[in-house]
Amino acid sequence: MIQSGILPSEILLVTFTRRAAREMIQRSQVLVREDLSGMLAGTFHHVCNVLLRRYGVHVDLQPNFTILDQDDSVSLLKISRREYLNRNFSKKKQPKLPAPKALTTLYAYMGNVLVSLREALLEHHPRFVPSLDHIEAIYQDYIRRKVSLNALDYDDLQVHALRLLVENPLIARKISDQFKWVLVDEFQDTSLIQAQLAEKWADVHKNLMVVGDDAQSIYSFRGARYQNILEFSGHPDCRVFKIQNNYRSTPQIVAFINANIPNNVFHKELRAVKGAGPKPVIATTADRDQQAQFVVRRIRKLLAAGVSPQEIGVLYRSHSHSLELQIELTRKEIPFEIYSGVKFTESAHVKDTLSFLRLLSNPRDQIAWDRALMLFEGIGRVTAEQISGRILQAIEENRDPFEALHRLIAERQADGFEQFKLLIQKLRSEETPGGMIQIILKEFYTDYLETHFANYRERRRDLERLSEIAARYKTMLQFLTDILLAEQIEIEKEVQKESEKVVLTTVHQAKGLEWDVVFVLSVNPNEFPSRWAVLEGNTDEEQRVFYVAITRPRRELMICRQLCTVPAFDDDSVFGSDGFDFLADVPEDLVEFRNIEEQE
C-alpha cells in the first residue's frame, strides 16, 4: 500500500497486542524504507483511546479523562456496592451479591458482547438473576461515579468509541474518510463490539481486510465470536484468500491436523512444507499418576537425546490437569515453568482451601489462621491477626487452641465468626484430607467461589481435582507434604534461566506459541472436551481448543488419555462419550497407539 502511494496516515492497523503492532510497523519500515510513525496502529482499546481523546467531547468526555486499571475499577465498584447495600439494608439483612471483582468482569462482558445485564447474568452468574435490580442499581451508581471522576474503565473505551460513531454521523464519516484501508489481525478473536467498530471505521472507503483462522477462535468466555469471520465473508464484495501452507509441522502431524478440522469453519486442507517425522502418538495410561510418570520418563529421554527443555511444551485443557505432573517433575528435579498462571498450589482458591488443612495440621501456623479467617464476612485483617495471635498465646500457655477459638468467637457478634467456628468443628470430626476438602466445598467455599470469582466453575474443578488427589492419602500431613513439595523445592533450588525449563501451559495460553515436542494431557471425555462445555452445547469451541493444541508442535506430538477418569463431583448425570471423544474416530493409519500400562 505504501509503495502504491497510500500515506501511512491513511492506514489503520488493529492488532491484539501493541507489541504485534510495533513488530509489523518495524518490518514494514525495513521493506519500504520510510517513516511510518504517522500510521495509527495498536489494539482496539488503543485506537479507541486515541479517537476518544480527539473527539470524546461529542459523547461528554473531557480530553484529559483518566483510564482506570483493573484495581482502580474494582476499588471504585467496591464503594458503589458497599454504599448501596448500607443505604438500603441493615447489616444482617444484606443480600448476597457477586464480589466487586466478579461484577467488573460481568459488566465488561456486557459491553463486549452487547447484551443486557440480565443476559450476562444468565450466562455467567445465573444464581444471582433474582438480584438483578440490586446489581443494576450498583452498575448505574458505578457509572455515575466514573462520570464525576472524568474516568473510563478499560472496556468503556470501546463502548464510548462505538457510541461516538453511532450518535455522531458527521464525526463517524470524518474518521472513516481518513482511513482508506483498515487492516485487522486475529479477527477470529474479535467480540461483537469490535467487529462493529472495524466496519464503522471502514464505512466510507469499504476497504477492510481481516486476517484470522476461525478454527482457532477459543475465547468465547471473553466475548470473542468466531462467527464474525464467517459473517464478514458473506459480504457481497468480500474476497476470501485461504492460506493453507503449514510451515511449522511435519507432514505426519499435518495429516492428523487435517483429520481434526473443527466443525462449522471454512473448509481448508493444510499442506506441509517441512520434511517427514514420526507419527503422532496416542498414549493410554491407567490414570493421571501414570500419565505423569510416562510424560516425565519421555521428557528425560528427550533431554538425554539433546532436546532443549524450552523446546518441550506440555498442554492441557484445565490448569488442574497438570497437578500430578508438577509433583512428578519436581520429584525428578526437572525444572519447569508455567505459562497458564501461578503454580497450582499458589493459586488463591487452592491456598484458601489448604489454609484450613494447614491450621488443623499445625495450629501454630498463624499465616493459615489469618488467611482462613479473612474469607468470612465481617472479618478483616486486623481482627484475623488479633484472633490468631490469641490462639498462639493459648498454645504457649498449654491451652487447647480450638477451645480458645470458641471462647474468642463467643465474644463477637458477626455471622462470619459463627460460620467459621462451625466449619472448623466439622473439619475436626473428619480424619481424611479428601473428606475435609469436600466439607470445605459443601459447607462454605462453593458459595464463596460463586460470589467472588467470575470463573468459579473452573476453580471448583481445580478443588475437585485436589480432593481426588487428597483421597489417595491416609494422613493430612503426608498429603500437605507432597502437595507443597514442588513449591518448597522451587524456593530452595538455584534460580534457573527461563530458557532452561520445560513449559507447562493451558491450551488457551499456548495460542500463538510452538515447540519441537508437544504433549497434550488428559484428552478424555468430560475433561477435554470439558464436561461444562458439553452440557452448555459448546462442543464446537472445544473442537477448536483441541485444534489449537495439536497445531503447536514442530516435530513430535504425543496425546495422553486415561482409562480411569475423574468423576463429575457436582453432577449426578453420567455423560456418554459418544460424540464427545476427540480420539474415538481417529484414522488408525495416522497415529501410533501406545498402551503404557501393557508396556510396563
C-alpha positions as CSV (number, residue, x, y, z in Angstrom):
1,M,0.0,0.0,0.0
2,I,2.8,2.4,0.9
3,Q,4.6,1.6,-2.3
4,S,1.5,2.2,-4.3
5,G,1.2,5.8,-2.9
6,I,-1.1,5.4,0.1
7,L,0.0,7.6,3.0
8,P,0.8,5.9,6.4
9,S,-1.8,8.2,8.0
10,E,-4.5,6.7,5.7
11,I,-3.9,3.2,7.0
12,L,-5.4,1.9,10.3
13,L,-3.8,-1.2,11.7
14,V,-5.5,-3.1,14.5
15,T,-3.9,-6.0,16.3
16,F,-4.4,-7.7,19.7
17,T,-1.2,-6.5,21.3
18,R,0.7,-3.3,20.9
19,R,3.9,-5.4,20.6
20,A,2.5,-7.1,17.5
21,A,1.6,-3.7,16.0
22,R,5.2,-2.4,16.6
23,E,6.6,-5.5,15.0
24,M,4.5,-5.1,11.9
25,I,5.4,-1.4,11.6
26,Q,9.1,-2.2,12.1
27,R,9.1,-4.9,9.5
28,S,7.2,-2.7,7.1
29,Q,9.7,0.2,7.6
30,V,12.6,-2.2,6.7
31,L,10.8,-3.1,3.4
32,V,9.7,0.4,2.3
33,R,12.5,2.4,4.0
34,E,10.4,5.3,5.1
35,D,8.9,6.7,8.3
36,L,5.6,5.0,9.2
37,S,5.1,6.8,12.5
38,G,2.1,8.6,11.1
39,M,0.2,5.3,10.9
40,L,-2.4,4.7,13.7
41,A,-1.7,1.2,14.9
42,G,-2.4,-0.8,18.0
43,T,-5.0,-2.7,19.9
44,F,-8.7,-1.9,19.6
45,H,-8.5,-0.2,23.0
46,H,-5.5,1.9,22.0
47,V,-7.2,3.0,18.8
48,C,-10.4,3.8,20.7
49,N,-8.4,5.8,23.3
50,V,-6.7,7.9,20.5
51,L,-10.1,8.7,18.8
52,L,-11.8,9.5,22.1
53,R,-9.0,11.9,23.1
54,R,-9.7,13.7,19.8
55,Y,-13.5,13.5,19.6
56,G,-14.7,12.5,23.0
57,V,-16.4,15.8,23.8
58,H,-19.2,14.7,21.4
59,V,-20.0,12.0,24.0
60,D,-19.5,14.2,27.0
61,L,-15.9,13.2,27.7
62,Q,-13.2,15.7,28.5
63,P,-9.9,15.0,26.6
64,N,-8.0,14.5,29.8
65,F,-10.1,11.6,31.0
66,T,-8.4,9.0,33.2
67,I,-8.3,5.3,32.3
68,L,-8.9,3.1,35.4
69,D,-6.8,-0.1,35.6
70,Q,-8.5,-3.2,36.9
71,D,-7.5,-2.5,40.6
72,D,-8.9,1.0,40.3
73,S,-12.1,-0.3,38.7
74,V,-12.6,-2.9,41.5
75,S,-11.9,-0.3,44.2
76,L,-14.5,2.2,42.7
77,L,-17.0,-0.6,42.3
78,K,-16.4,-1.8,45.8
79,I,-17.5,1.7,47.0
80,S,-20.7,1.7,44.9
81,R,-21.6,-1.8,46.1
82,R,-20.9,-1.1,49.8
83,E,-22.7,2.2,49.9
84,Y,-25.8,0.8,48.0
85,L,-26.1,-2.1,50.4
86,N,-25.5,0.0,53.5
87,R,-28.1,2.6,52.3
88,N,-30.8,0.0,51.6
89,F,-30.3,-2.8,54.0
90,S,-29.3,-3.4,57.6
91,K,-26.0,-5.2,58.2
92,K,-27.7,-8.6,58.9
93,K,-30.2,-8.5,56.0
94,Q,-27.9,-7.6,53.1
95,P,-28.5,-9.8,50.0
96,K,-25.6,-11.9,48.7
97,L,-24.2,-10.4,45.5
98,P,-21.2,-11.1,43.4
99,A,-18.0,-9.6,44.8
100,P,-16.7,-6.4,43.2
101,K,-14.1,-8.1,41.0
102,A,-16.7,-10.5,39.7
103,L,-19.0,-7.6,39.0
104,T,-16.4,-5.8,37.0
105,T,-16.0,-8.9,34.8
106,L,-19.7,-9.2,34.4
107,Y,-20.1,-5.5,33.3
108,A,-17.2,-5.9,30.9
109,Y,-18.8,-8.9,29.3
110,M,-22.0,-6.9,28.8
111,G,-20.0,-4.2,26.8
112,N,-18.0,-6.7,24.8
113,V,-20.9,-8.8,23.5
114,L,-23.6,-6.0,23.6
115,V,-26.0,-7.9,25.8
116,S,-28.3,-6.8,28.7
117,L,-27.3,-7.3,32.3
118,R,-29.9,-10.0,32.6
119,E,-28.4,-11.9,29.7
120,A,-24.9,-11.5,31.1
121,L,-26.1,-12.8,34.5
122,L,-27.8,-15.8,32.9
123,E,-24.6,-16.7,31.1
124,H,-22.1,-16.2,34.0
125,H,-23.9,-16.0,37.3
126,P,-27.4,-17.5,37.0
127,R,-27.9,-17.8,40.7
128,F,-27.9,-14.0,41.0
129,V,-30.6,-13.3,38.5
130,P,-33.2,-12.7,41.3
131,S,-30.9,-9.9,42.5
132,L,-30.9,-8.2,39.1
133,D,-32.4,-5.0,40.4
134,H,-29.6,-4.6,43.0
135,I,-26.9,-5.4,40.5
136,E,-28.3,-2.9,38.0
137,A,-28.5,-0.2,40.7
138,I,-24.9,-0.7,41.7
139,Y,-23.9,-0.6,38.0
140,Q,-25.7,2.7,37.5
141,D,-24.0,4.2,40.6
142,Y,-20.6,2.9,39.3
143,I,-21.3,4.7,36.0
144,R,-22.2,8.0,37.8
145,R,-19.0,7.8,39.9
146,K,-16.9,7.4,36.7
147,V,-18.6,10.4,35.1
148,S,-17.9,12.5,38.2
149,L,-14.2,11.5,38.1
150,N,-13.9,12.0,34.3
151,A,-12.7,8.4,34.1
152,L,-13.3,5.4,32.0
153,D,-12.5,1.8,32.7
154,Y,-10.7,-0.4,30.2
155,D,-13.9,-1.7,28.4
156,D,-15.6,1.8,28.4
157,L,-13.1,2.8,25.7
158,Q,-14.8,0.5,23.2
159,V,-18.3,1.2,24.4
160,H,-17.9,5.0,24.2
161,A,-16.0,4.8,20.9
162,L,-18.9,2.9,19.3
163,R,-21.3,5.5,20.9
164,L,-19.3,8.2,19.3
165,L,-19.7,6.7,15.8
166,V,-23.4,5.8,16.2
167,E,-24.6,9.1,17.7
168,N,-22.4,11.4,15.6
169,P,-22.7,10.6,11.9
170,L,-20.6,13.5,10.8
171,I,-17.7,12.6,13.1
172,A,-18.1,8.9,12.1
173,R,-17.7,9.9,8.4
174,K,-14.7,12.2,9.2
175,I,-12.9,9.3,10.9
176,S,-13.8,6.7,8.3
177,D,-12.9,9.1,5.4
178,Q,-9.3,9.4,6.9
179,F,-8.7,5.6,6.7
180,K,-8.6,4.4,3.1
181,W,-7.6,1.0,4.4
182,V,-8.4,-0.7,7.7
183,L,-6.4,-3.9,8.5
184,V,-7.4,-6.1,11.4
185,D,-5.3,-9.1,12.6
186,E,-6.6,-12.1,14.6
187,F,-10.2,-11.3,13.6
188,Q,-11.4,-14.7,14.9
189,D,-10.9,-13.3,18.4
190,T,-12.9,-10.1,18.0
191,S,-16.0,-9.5,20.0
192,L,-19.3,-8.2,18.6
193,I,-18.5,-4.6,19.5
194,Q,-15.0,-4.9,17.9
195,A,-16.4,-6.2,14.7
196,Q,-18.9,-3.3,14.6
197,L,-16.1,-0.8,15.3
198,A,-14.0,-2.2,12.4
199,E,-16.9,-1.9,10.0
200,K,-17.7,1.7,11.1
201,W,-14.0,2.7,10.6
202,A,-14.1,1.3,7.1
203,D,-17.6,2.6,6.2
204,V,-16.6,5.3,3.7
205,H,-14.0,3.5,1.5
206,K,-15.2,0.0,2.2
207,N,-11.6,-1.3,2.2
208,L,-11.5,-3.6,5.2
209,M,-9.0,-6.5,5.3
210,V,-9.1,-9.0,8.1
211,V,-6.8,-11.9,8.8
212,G,-7.7,-14.8,11.0
213,D,-8.2,-18.5,11.5
214,D,-11.8,-19.3,12.5
215,A,-10.6,-22.8,13.6
216,Q,-8.6,-21.1,16.4
217,S,-11.3,-19.0,17.9
218,I,-11.3,-20.2,21.6
219,Y,-12.1,-17.1,23.7
220,S,-15.9,-17.0,23.7
221,F,-15.8,-16.7,27.5
222,R,-14.2,-13.2,26.9
223,G,-16.9,-12.4,24.3
224,A,-15.0,-13.5,21.1
225,R,-17.2,-14.6,18.2
226,Y,-15.8,-17.0,15.6
227,Q,-19.0,-16.1,13.7
228,N,-17.5,-12.6,13.0
229,I,-15.2,-14.0,10.4
230,L,-17.9,-16.2,8.7
231,E,-20.3,-13.3,8.6
232,F,-17.6,-11.0,7.2
233,S,-17.0,-13.4,4.3
234,G,-20.7,-13.1,3.5
235,H,-20.4,-9.5,2.3
236,P,-21.2,-9.3,-1.4
237,D,-17.9,-7.8,-2.4
238,C,-15.7,-9.8,0.0
239,R,-12.9,-11.9,-1.4
240,V,-11.5,-14.8,0.6
241,F,-7.9,-16.0,0.4
242,K,-7.0,-19.2,2.1
243,I,-3.5,-19.5,3.4
244,Q,-3.0,-23.3,3.6
245,N,0.7,-23.9,3.6
246,N,1.8,-25.1,7.0
247,Y,5.4,-24.1,7.7
248,R,5.5,-25.4,11.3
249,S,4.8,-29.1,11.5
250,T,5.8,-32.3,9.8
251,P,3.6,-34.0,7.1
252,Q,2.6,-36.6,9.7
253,I,1.3,-34.0,12.2
254,V,-0.4,-32.0,9.4
255,A,-2.2,-35.1,8.2
256,F,-3.5,-35.6,11.8
257,I,-4.5,-31.9,11.9
258,N,-6.4,-32.2,8.7
259,A,-8.4,-35.1,10.1
260,N,-9.4,-32.9,13.1
261,I,-10.5,-29.7,11.4
262,P,-13.3,-28.4,13.7
263,N,-17.0,-28.2,12.6
264,N,-18.6,-25.0,11.3
265,V,-15.4,-23.4,9.9
266,F,-14.0,-22.6,6.5
267,H,-13.0,-25.8,4.7
268,K,-9.3,-26.0,4.5
269,E,-6.7,-28.6,3.6
270,L,-3.3,-27.8,5.1
271,R,-0.1,-28.6,3.1
272,A,3.1,-29.4,4.9
273,V,6.3,-27.8,3.8
274,K,8.8,-29.5,6.2
275,G,10.3,-32.9,5.9
276,A,9.0,-36.2,7.4
277,G,8.9,-37.0,11.1
278,P,7.3,-39.6,13.4
279,K,3.5,-40.1,13.5
280,P,1.6,-38.5,16.4
281,V,1.3,-40.9,19.4
282,I,-1.9,-41.6,21.4
283,A,-0.7,-43.0,24.7
284,T,-3.2,-44.6,27.0
285,T,-2.4,-44.7,30.8
286,A,-4.4,-46.1,33.7
287,D,-4.8,-42.8,35.5
288,R,-3.2,-39.3,35.8
289,D,-0.4,-40.6,38.1
290,Q,0.7,-43.0,35.5
291,Q,0.3,-40.2,32.8
292,A,2.6,-38.0,34.8
293,Q,5.2,-40.8,35.2
294,F,5.0,-41.6,31.4
295,V,5.4,-37.9,30.4
296,V,8.4,-37.4,32.8
297,R,10.1,-40.6,31.5
298,R,9.7,-39.4,28.0
299,I,10.9,-35.9,28.8
300,R,14.1,-37.3,30.4
301,K,14.8,-39.3,27.3
302,L,14.3,-36.2,25.1
303,L,16.7,-34.2,27.3
304,A,19.2,-37.0,27.2
305,A,18.9,-37.0,23.4
306,G,19.8,-33.3,23.3
307,V,16.4,-31.7,23.0
308,S,16.5,-28.3,24.9
309,P,14.0,-28.1,27.8
310,Q,12.4,-25.0,26.4
311,E,11.5,-26.9,23.2
312,I,9.2,-29.2,25.1
313,G,5.6,-28.0,25.8
314,V,3.0,-29.7,27.9
315,L,-0.5,-28.5,27.2
316,Y,-3.8,-29.2,29.0
317,R,-7.4,-28.0,28.9
318,S,-7.6,-27.0,32.5
319,H,-4.8,-26.0,34.9
320,S,-5.9,-28.7,37.4
321,H,-4.9,-31.4,34.8
322,S,-1.3,-30.6,35.4
323,L,-1.1,-31.1,39.2
324,E,0.2,-34.7,39.2
325,L,2.8,-33.7,36.5
326,Q,4.0,-30.8,38.5
327,I,4.6,-33.1,41.5
328,E,6.4,-35.7,39.4
329,L,8.6,-33.2,37.6
330,T,9.6,-31.8,41.0
331,R,10.4,-35.3,42.3
332,K,12.7,-35.9,39.3
333,E,14.2,-32.4,39.6
334,I,13.3,-31.4,36.1
335,P,12.9,-27.6,36.0
336,F,9.6,-26.3,34.6
337,E,7.8,-23.0,34.2
338,I,4.1,-22.4,34.0
339,Y,2.5,-20.1,31.4
340,S,-1.0,-20.8,32.5
341,G,-0.8,-18.8,35.7
342,V,0.7,-19.4,39.0
343,K,1.6,-22.9,40.2
344,F,-1.4,-24.9,41.3
345,T,-0.5,-24.6,45.0
346,E,0.0,-20.9,44.7
347,S,-3.4,-20.1,43.2
348,A,-5.8,-18.2,45.5
349,H,-8.6,-20.8,45.7
350,V,-6.1,-23.7,46.4
351,K,-4.3,-21.6,49.0
352,D,-7.6,-20.7,50.6
353,T,-8.6,-24.4,50.9
354,L,-5.2,-25.6,52.1
355,S,-5.2,-23.0,54.8
356,F,-7.9,-24.9,56.7
357,L,-5.9,-28.1,56.5
358,R,-2.7,-26.4,57.5
359,L,-4.2,-24.8,60.6
360,L,-5.7,-28.1,61.6
361,S,-2.4,-29.9,61.0
362,N,-0.3,-27.2,62.7
363,P,-2.3,-24.9,64.9
364,R,0.8,-22.7,65.3
365,D,0.5,-21.7,61.6
366,Q,-0.6,-18.1,62.1
367,I,-0.5,-17.4,58.3
368,A,-3.0,-20.2,57.7
369,W,-5.3,-18.9,60.5
370,D,-5.2,-15.4,59.1
371,R,-6.0,-16.4,55.6
372,A,-8.8,-18.8,56.6
373,L,-10.4,-16.2,58.9
374,M,-10.4,-13.4,56.4
375,L,-12.5,-15.4,54.0
376,F,-15.5,-14.9,56.2
377,E,-17.9,-12.0,56.2
378,G,-17.1,-9.3,58.7
379,I,-13.5,-10.5,59.5
380,G,-10.8,-8.2,58.3
381,R,-7.0,-8.4,58.5
382,V,-6.7,-6.6,61.9
383,T,-9.4,-8.8,63.5
384,A,-8.0,-12.0,62.0
385,E,-4.5,-11.2,63.3
386,Q,-5.9,-10.4,66.8
387,I,-7.7,-13.8,66.9
388,S,-4.7,-15.8,65.5
389,G,-2.4,-14.0,67.9
390,R,-4.5,-15.0,70.9
391,I,-4.7,-18.6,69.6
392,L,-0.9,-18.8,69.5
393,Q,-0.8,-17.3,73.0
394,A,-3.1,-20.1,74.2
395,I,-0.8,-22.7,72.7
396,E,2.2,-21.1,74.5
397,E,0.2,-21.4,77.7
398,N,-0.5,-25.1,77.0
399,R,-4.2,-24.5,76.4
400,D,-6.3,-26.1,73.6
401,P,-6.2,-23.7,70.7
402,F,-9.6,-24.7,69.5
403,E,-11.2,-24.2,72.8
404,A,-9.6,-20.8,72.8
405,L,-11.1,-20.2,69.4
406,H,-14.6,-21.0,70.6
407,R,-14.3,-18.5,73.5
408,L,-12.9,-15.8,71.3
409,I,-15.7,-16.2,68.8
410,A,-18.3,-16.2,71.6
411,E,-17.2,-12.7,72.3
412,R,-18.0,-11.5,68.8
413,Q,-21.4,-10.9,67.0
414,A,-20.8,-11.1,63.3
415,D,-22.3,-14.1,61.4
416,G,-18.9,-14.9,59.9
417,F,-17.4,-15.9,63.2
418,E,-20.1,-18.4,63.9
419,Q,-19.8,-19.8,60.4
420,F,-16.1,-20.2,60.8
421,K,-16.4,-22.0,64.2
422,L,-19.0,-24.5,62.8
423,L,-16.8,-25.2,59.8
424,I,-13.8,-25.9,62.0
425,Q,-15.9,-28.2,64.2
426,K,-17.0,-30.3,61.2
427,L,-13.4,-30.5,59.8
428,R,-12.1,-31.7,63.1
429,S,-14.6,-34.6,63.0
430,E,-13.2,-35.7,59.6
431,E,-9.9,-37.7,59.5
432,T,-9.1,-37.9,55.8
433,P,-7.8,-34.9,53.8
434,G,-10.1,-35.7,50.8
435,G,-13.1,-35.7,53.2
436,M,-12.0,-32.4,54.6
437,I,-11.8,-30.7,51.2
438,Q,-15.3,-32.0,50.4
439,I,-16.6,-30.5,53.6
440,I,-15.0,-27.1,52.8
441,L,-16.6,-27.1,49.4
442,K,-20.0,-28.2,50.6
443,E,-20.3,-26.1,53.7
444,F,-18.7,-22.9,52.7
445,Y,-16.3,-22.5,49.8
446,T,-18.5,-23.3,46.8
447,D,-20.7,-20.4,47.7
448,Y,-17.6,-18.2,48.3
449,L,-16.3,-19.1,44.8
450,E,-19.6,-18.1,43.1
451,T,-19.7,-14.8,44.9
452,H,-16.0,-13.8,44.4
453,F,-14.8,-15.3,41.1
454,A,-16.2,-14.9,37.5
455,N,-14.5,-18.3,36.6
456,Y,-15.9,-20.1,39.7
457,R,-16.7,-23.2,37.7
458,E,-13.1,-23.7,36.7
459,R,-11.8,-23.0,40.2
460,R,-14.3,-25.5,41.6
461,R,-13.0,-28.1,39.2
462,D,-9.5,-27.4,40.5
463,L,-10.6,-28.1,44.0
464,E,-12.5,-31.3,42.9
465,R,-9.2,-32.5,41.5
466,L,-7.4,-31.5,44.7
467,S,-10.0,-33.6,46.6
468,E,-9.5,-36.5,44.3
469,I,-5.7,-36.5,44.9
470,A,-6.2,-36.0,48.6
471,A,-8.4,-39.1,48.8
472,R,-5.3,-41.2,48.0
473,Y,-3.6,-40.2,51.3
474,K,-4.3,-41.6,54.7
475,T,-2.9,-38.7,56.6
476,M,-3.2,-35.0,56.2
477,L,0.4,-34.4,57.0
478,Q,1.6,-36.6,54.1
479,F,-0.8,-35.0,51.7
480,L,0.3,-31.5,52.7
481,T,3.9,-32.5,52.4
482,D,3.6,-33.9,48.9
483,I,1.2,-31.2,47.6
484,L,3.5,-28.4,48.8
485,L,6.7,-30.1,47.8
486,A,7.0,-28.5,44.4
487,E,6.7,-25.0,45.9
488,Q,9.3,-25.6,48.6
489,I,11.9,-27.3,46.3
490,E,11.5,-24.4,43.8
491,I,12.4,-22.0,46.6
492,E,15.4,-23.9,47.7
493,K,16.9,-24.6,44.2
494,E,19.1,-22.1,42.5
495,V,17.2,-19.9,40.1
496,Q,17.1,-21.4,36.6
497,K,17.1,-19.4,33.4
498,E,13.7,-19.4,31.8
499,S,15.2,-20.8,28.6
500,E,16.2,-23.9,30.5
501,K,12.8,-25.0,31.6
502,V,10.1,-27.3,30.2
503,V,6.9,-25.3,29.6
504,L,3.5,-26.2,31.2
505,T,0.5,-24.3,29.9
506,T,-3.2,-24.4,29.2
507,V,-4.1,-24.5,25.5
508,H,-5.6,-21.1,25.8
509,Q,-2.3,-19.6,26.9
510,A,-0.4,-21.6,24.3
511,K,-2.1,-20.0,21.3
512,G,0.5,-18.5,19.0
513,L,3.4,-20.5,20.5
514,E,5.2,-23.6,19.3
515,W,7.6,-26.2,20.4
516,D,9.6,-29.1,18.9
517,V,7.8,-31.6,21.1
518,V,4.3,-31.2,22.5
519,F,2.4,-33.4,25.0
520,V,-1.4,-32.9,25.3
521,L,-2.7,-34.2,28.6
522,S,-6.0,-35.9,29.6
523,V,-7.8,-35.9,26.3
524,N,-10.7,-37.8,27.9
525,P,-14.5,-37.3,27.5
526,N,-15.7,-34.9,30.3
527,E,-12.2,-33.4,30.7
528,F,-11.0,-32.5,27.2
529,P,-13.6,-31.7,25.9
530,S,-14.8,-30.0,29.2
531,R,-18.0,-31.5,30.6
532,W,-19.3,-28.0,31.2
533,A,-18.8,-27.2,27.6
534,V,-20.7,-30.3,26.6
535,L,-23.5,-29.5,29.0
536,E,-23.8,-26.0,27.6
537,G,-23.7,-27.1,23.9
538,N,-20.2,-25.6,23.2
539,T,-18.7,-28.7,21.7
540,D,-17.7,-26.7,18.6
541,E,-15.5,-24.4,20.6
542,E,-13.9,-27.5,22.4
543,Q,-13.0,-28.8,19.0
544,R,-11.3,-25.5,18.2
545,V,-9.4,-25.7,21.5
546,F,-8.2,-29.2,20.6
547,Y,-7.2,-27.9,17.1
548,V,-5.1,-25.2,18.7
549,A,-3.4,-27.8,20.9
550,I,-2.5,-30.2,18.0
551,T,-1.2,-27.4,15.8
552,R,1.6,-26.3,18.3
553,P,4.3,-29.0,17.7
554,R,7.0,-28.8,15.0
555,R,8.3,-32.4,15.2
556,E,6.6,-34.6,17.7
557,L,3.0,-34.8,19.1
558,M,2.1,-37.0,22.0
559,I,-1.6,-37.1,23.1
560,C,-2.3,-38.8,26.5
561,R,-5.6,-40.3,27.7
562,Q,-6.6,-42.4,30.7
563,L,-8.7,-45.5,31.3
564,C,-9.8,-44.1,34.7
565,T,-11.1,-40.6,34.5
566,V,-12.4,-38.0,37.0
567,P,-16.0,-38.4,38.2
568,A,-18.4,-35.5,38.0
569,F,-18.4,-34.4,41.6
570,D,-21.1,-31.8,41.2
571,D,-23.3,-33.6,38.7
572,D,-25.2,-36.9,39.2
573,S,-25.7,-37.5,35.5
574,V,-23.4,-39.8,33.6
575,F,-22.0,-38.5,30.3
576,G,-21.7,-40.8,27.4
577,S,-18.6,-40.4,25.4
578,D,-20.5,-40.7,22.0
579,G,-19.8,-37.6,20.0
580,F,-17.6,-36.0,22.7
581,D,-14.4,-38.1,22.4
582,F,-11.9,-36.4,20.1
583,L,-10.0,-39.7,19.7
584,A,-12.8,-42.1,19.1
585,D,-12.7,-41.9,15.3
586,V,-9.0,-41.1,14.6
587,P,-7.9,-42.9,11.4
588,E,-5.6,-45.6,12.6
589,D,-3.0,-45.1,9.8
590,L,-2.4,-41.5,11.0
591,V,-1.2,-42.3,14.6
592,E,0.7,-44.7,16.7
593,F,-1.2,-46.2,19.6
594,R,0.7,-47.0,22.8
595,N,-0.8,-48.7,25.8
596,I,1.6,-47.6,28.5
597,E,0.1,-49.9,31.2
598,E,0.7,-53.0,29.0
599,Q,4.2,-51.9,28.1
600,E,5.1,-51.6,31.7
